[in-house]
Amino acid sequence: MKNILEILLLIFSPTRAKMDAIKRGEKALENLADFHKKQKEVEMQRRLKRNAEVDALIKNLGDPKVAEKLRIYRLVEDQFLKVNFHLKLYLLFYKFCCF
């Protein structure tokens, strides 16, 4: 019984190494959150610029079907970029946590 208690104390006691690891993990999560916030800002600026360019093209088109196709293309492109970004973020997180 004494051995089990010693093992439990060893596992759950807040040692300096464990506290350092926790602090590093918290710092990594803060950095990831900052990166994600900056990435959203950059993405929003890119999206606004792209939307303005496509809207300018659409205004100059006479055929409403072509204009609608361009709008759909823009929506699909935005969704693809969003999925691509989240996939890269997930892989980065997986690589950081598991290796």
N, C-alpha and C positions, 0 to 999 in steps of 0.2 A: 504494500500500500504506500509505503514511503517513497518508493521509486516512481510510482505513478504521479504522486504529488510533486516530486522534484521535476519530473518531465513536464508536467503542466505548468509549473512556475517558470521553467526555462522557456517554454513555447510562448506563454502569454505575458511574460515580463517585458516591460518597455526598455529594451537595451538601447544603447547609443546607436548601434548599427541599424536597428529597426527604426528608430526615430529618424535617423538620417535618410533611410530608404523612404520613409513616409513623406519627409519633407521634399525629397527629390521628385517623388511621384506627384505631390501637390503642385510643385513648381512646373513640372511637365504639363500637368492639366491646365494650369494657368496660361502657360505659353501656347498650348493648343487652342484654348479659348480666345486668346488675343489674335492668334493667326486666323482663326475662323472668322472673327469679327472683321479683321482687315480684308480678308478674302471676300466677305460679303460686300464690303464697301467698294472694292475694286470691281467685283462682278456687277454691282448696281450701276457704276459709272460706265462700264463696258456695254451693259444692256441698254442704258439710255442713249448712248452714242449710236449703237447699232439700230435701235428702234427709230431714231431720228433719220438715219440714212435710208432705212427701208421705207419709212413713211414718205420721205421725199421722192423715192422712186415710184411708190404707189400713186402718189398724187399726179405724177406725170403720165401715168398709164391711162389709156382710154378704155381698155377692156376690163370690166369688173371681174371677170373670171380669172384673169391673170393676176389682178390685184389680190383676190382672195387666195390664190395659190401661194403668192408671196407671203401673205400673213400666216398661212398654215406652215409654210417652210420656216418662218421665223419662230413660231411656237415650238415646232419639233426640234429645231436647233437649240433653243433655250433649254428644253427638257433634257436633251442629250448631254449638253454641257453640265447641267446640274447633276445628272446621274454619274457622269464621268468624274466630276469633282468629289462626290461622296464616295465613290469607289476608291479613288486614290487616297482619300482621307482614311477610309477603313483599312486599306492595306498598310498605310503608314502606321496607324495605331496598332494593328496586328503585329507588324514587324517590331515595333517598339516594345510591346508587352510580352511577346512570346519568344523573342530571341535575345 
